[in-house]
Every structure is written in structure tokens, then in C-alpha cells.
Amino acid sequence: MAKSTTRYVCSACGRTTPKYMGRCPKCGEFGTMTEEVIVPEQTTTKATRRVSAISSEPRRLRDIEADRYERLSLPLSEFSRVLGGGIVPGSLVLLGGDPGIGKSTLLLQVAGILANQHGRILYISGEESLHQIKMRADRLSMLADDLFLVTETSIEAMLDHVEAIKPVLIIIDSIQTTVTNDSNSTAGSVSQVRKCAGIFQEVAKGTGVTVFLVGHVTKEGAIAGPRVLEHIVDAVLYLEGDPFHKYRLLRSVKNRFGATNEVGVFEMVSNGMVEVPNPSEAFLAERQANAPGSAIAVTMEGTRPLLVEIQALASSTAFANPRRTANGVDYNRLLLIAAVLGKRERIKLFDKDLFVNVIGGLQINEPASDLAIATAIASSTNDQAIHADMAFVGEIGLSGELRAVSQLETRIKEAAKLGFKRCVVPRRQAKRVPAPDGIQLIGCSTLADVLAIALIK
């Protein structure tokens, strides 16, 4: 009988080495090499026999019906938006997020709704007991006769339950607790996660059953396990949010059936996750008008425009090196904007601590928010308020010029819908984009032009 061998696999990039290394030679990450035991001769288990039994044959492109599977409708419009309009039968979806952010709560709500509308749903948990899941369901006031719960970690036993119940959707909570007899590694290891994900992929594609996988995240915020896990699935969703805020953002970073970077907004309340149909209005509800250092940015999250309040505070420092703190915006972007303000607009920031915050716990990464950040910083530094009926859209270049942004017309319509009377945009785009009724477009070429208009003298 052949002896088993040991190798080490990087959990970040999948690089394999025969010996343990503190740093991966491919991706350069430290402490990511995990041990994996390889058994040369393995017996074929029941799970692998099922997978190998799924067969296919080549077909002509014109003979394939594109509308064979219709999306499963879901009353949660925010969840459907992120998935591209509904749940595609036979898809494999990975949902990640920080511990306690609400992943299990959201999927249990989705399971209860789908069970009442589309048939049997199987919820498999490897982390909680049936009584714990029942307590959560009671808190959510859930009534679903066709929702089946089971606690199991063996994938062979899971497939037996799937064959007996024949559900339309399966939820696995979580993929890191699932094990297969084909691997001798512990649960959550690279080999276990890769093999189990491959089996679920074959089940989803071969039977047309939708599979949702819950994934743990690392301390850096990425989904734990091999990178191949995100390549196998059809969609990768992240549930984000500040634990000290009530809002949660469901973000799509990969979707084979819809737009990427789509965002759904939910509010965490005592009876579960409640969708927020108008997040811009919710984020601006507590805004204090005519307060120095407060500006409104019109940003895009996927195909949805969002109006968010950006606050800046510039205060004198007693230290040689002033602080730069960014909460919700990219730190390097903040340094760039501060440098442009100091060099081009002669605003003295070298002796001031600078704090920038996005209200509501949002993360804004697109350059179109540059203009609102710069205006908020200038407003706080000069202690001059910004006109309350004014919103800002524009990217700032190193010379202080305003550059064009995408989907400007959609952004302006959202600003007009929320009652803003003026919107500052790059001058070149202001001439080409029609302004909706009730809002005036102010075209500016440089940051100096914007500050001359926006700040109340």
C-alpha cells in the first residue's frame, strides 16, 4: 500500500511546496502555508460516485434554449437586485462576511420566503444546533412548512438528505465546517474546502438545484480558504457593515448572471434584516444643514446612485506630524486630495489634524467623490458652511482640474429626487447632460471655481 505524503498549500494563492515556509514564494503572504495530507490510492465514495454519474453531451448552440430556467422571484427586492433580478436555478452562490454581521439571519429569511413560494428548501448547518436555528426563526416570526433543517458536517450525509428531500434550494452554513471522506485533512483546510466546493458545484450544475454557501472571512476581510473557491462559484456576495451601525450592505463582487459591484441595503432590527428601499434618504435623515465640513457626494454603487454625507474636520495639532484619519474613504485618496488643496488652493493643512468620515458606515472607493471630500475639508478649514441645497460630483486631478465621471445623468436624477436644487459637475459634462426639472447644473473646470461657489461667505 502506497504511503501518504504531506505537502503545504498557500491558502491565499494555492501555491504548493514540499516543505513548510513562513512566507509564500508566489504571493508573498506570511503564515498562509497549511499542511495537506495526500493519499495516493483512495476508494471511491458514495459522493464521488454521484458526481461521476452526472453526464453531459455536446449540443449545437442553436439547439440550446436560453430561457430553460426562469429566475426564482423573491420579494426581497434588495437581495434580488444584487443577484441580478432573482435566483438562477442551478447557480452556486458564496456569501461571506464578518462574524455576527447577519449572514445566517439573512439566508434564513430568504429560505423561509422561498419555502412558502417555490417549494422545499434544505438548510444545512454545521455550526448551530436545530434549537438555535429554531430560536432565530421564532425571533423572525417565520412560518414555513417546507423549510427543512438539519445539522450535518459530512458531505456524503448531506447528499443523502438532498436525494431524499429533493429541494429547490440548499443552504450550507458553512463551507468551512463541511468535510468529505475523500480527504484526510481537517475541516476548513485547503483540500477540504476545495473538494467540497467542487462537489457542490457538480450537484448544482447537474441537478439544477441552487446552492448557497456561507464562507468565513479572514482578519483582512477576504473569504477564508483557497482562492479557487471564488473562481468555482457563480456569484460572490459580501455582507458588510459597521457593527456599531444598524445598516448592512450586501455587495456583489462577482456575478455571472448580473452586474458586479451591485449593492443592496438592509437595516438590522430586532426581527431580522429589513430592506431599505431608499438608502439615500436614510443616510441623509440626520444631516445638519449649513454645518461647516459637511458635503453631499453623489456616488454609484453598481447601477444604483447613492447620496451620502461626507464630513471633514480640520483641527490644529500640537505635534510635528499631523494626523490623517480616513473612515469610509481610501486613505491614499485622502492624502492626494489634501496635497492638491495645499499646493493648488494654498489651504494650509500642514499644521492640522485631518479627519474624514462617511456617515452610515459606508465605504466609498470611486473617484467621483473627490470633489465632495475636498469641499468638506476646505469648508472645515475655513470654518465656512456649504450651501445646503448643493451636491457634488467630480474627480480631481493633480493639477486641481475636474475630470468627467460615469453615469452622470443617473446621479443627477437621484439628487433632484431628494430635493437638491444645485449640483456641481465638471464643466465639459454640464454642457452635454440635460438637467432634470427642479435642479440646476453648475459646471466648473477647477477646484478653485467650486470653492468660490460652494462656500458661504
Secondary structure by P-SEA (a helix, b strand, c coil): cbbbbbbcccccccccccccccccccccccccbbbbbbbccccccaaaaaaaabbbbbbbcccccccccccccccaaaaaaaacccccccbbbbbbbcccccaaaaaaaaaaaaaacccbbbbbbccccaaaaaaaaaaaccccccbbbbbbccaaaaaaaaaaacccbbbbcccccccccccccccccaaaaaaaaaaaaaaaaaccbbbbbbbbbcccccccccccccccccbbbbbcccccccbbbbcccccccccccbbbbbbbccccccccccaaaaaacccccccccbbbbbcccccbbbbbbbbbbbbbbcccbbbbbbccccaaaaaaaaaaaacccccccccbbbbbbbccccccccccaaaaaaaaaaaaaacccccccbbbbbbbccccbbbbbcaaaaaaaaaaaacccbbbccaaaaacccccccbbbbbbccaaaaaaccccc
